Structures are given as C-alpha cells and as structure tokens.
Amino acid sequence: GLDYDQRWCGTMRSASLRLISSIASKYGLHMHRWDFVTAFLQGSLERGEVVYCRAPPGYGKRGKDGRERIIRVEKPIYGTAQAGRRWQRCLFPWFQSQGFIQSHGDSSVFIKTRTGSEGKKEMLIVGCYVDDLFCLHGDDSEGSLYAEFVAALQSRWKVEDEGPVSDLLNVEFSREKDGTVCLSQGSYIGRMVERYLPE
C-alpha cells in the first residue's frame, strides 16, 4: 500500500503443464521453449506509479546535507513486489493483440488457431511461466502460424530460443518414438534427497 497495491502474478499451473503435454502427445505437436531476457525490465510501471529504492552497494551518493540519496525507479526491477504483476500486464495484452485467446481455466495459457488456404488447421498453444514460454505447434515452416508468432515475438521482445523443451518447472520432458511425452522429476527429487536426507 505504500508504493504498490497489486503484487499477484499468475503462472501456468502444473495441471496445465500436464494437459499441454498430453495434447502434444495426442496430436504430435512440437514442444518449444522461449525465455525472455531480463523480463521484468521489459515491463512498465502503471501511469502515476512512483517507486523509490536505495542505490546498490558502491553506488550510493550523499547529498549536501550528508544524507544518502535515493533512486527513483523508471521500470519494474527484480526485487520490487509488483515487478511480476507489471510484467504480466504488458505481456498478456500483447498476446491478445496477436489474436490469441486467453484460456478461461488458466489465465497464463493462450491459444490461437487458424485454417489455411488449403483447409489445413493450425493450432498454437502458449503457456507462460513468468519469463518462460512453453509453445506447442505442429508446423514451423515459413508462413506457418508458429513462424509468424516467432517473428512477432522477436520484433517486440528480447527473447532467447531455448529449443525443444527438455525441462520446465523442475519437470523433465522426454519423447518416445511413438510420440508419447513422458514427464519426470528425477533430478528434482535427487536434489531434495541430497539436501534434506544426505544420510
């Protein structure tokens, strides 16, 4: 209530992750991952929102009165309570401007479909987890729905192509020859055992 009043930031639910993986398996869709570079800095504060913070160690300056200067924040930054919310308030409207429909069951999942000139249906499903995108698509050739999405994504945001999904949210993905998608958490469980049950 001092310099923010909203801090909730939705993320794709684990049930949505399992459902999307199931859809990928059933329809033979590719699973691809994208990462936003310094995502929160690509967001923006609300109109009239003013946030101040202390300078990082080594950058502090003192005024003529001897008191430490403070810094007015121009963009949402990591560490501010509302940063995730402000990032989402920029990203989600962008998806809708690109023709995506926001899922009613999970506000962090977006769906776009179209029928091509030859009657071929294309589907693109994107799940958001803060600064990671989990994309399902059938075709990535030039002119495809996915190719157009990637072009729009790269022209608007600073992103990194992380290739086919191998892990997300401590879940590992593998694909069998028959197209089945397998999810596991072996590495995560191993780390937890090592941390909490070292003996």
Secondary structure by P-SEA (a helix, b strand, c coil): cccccccccccccaaaaaaaaaaaaaabbbbbbbbbccccccccccccbbbbbccccccccccccccbbbbbbccccccccaaaaaaaaacaaaaaaaccccccccccbbbbbbbccccbbbbbbbbbcccbbbbbbcccccccaaaaaaaaaaacccccccccccccccbbbbbcccbbbbbbaaaaaaaaaaacccc
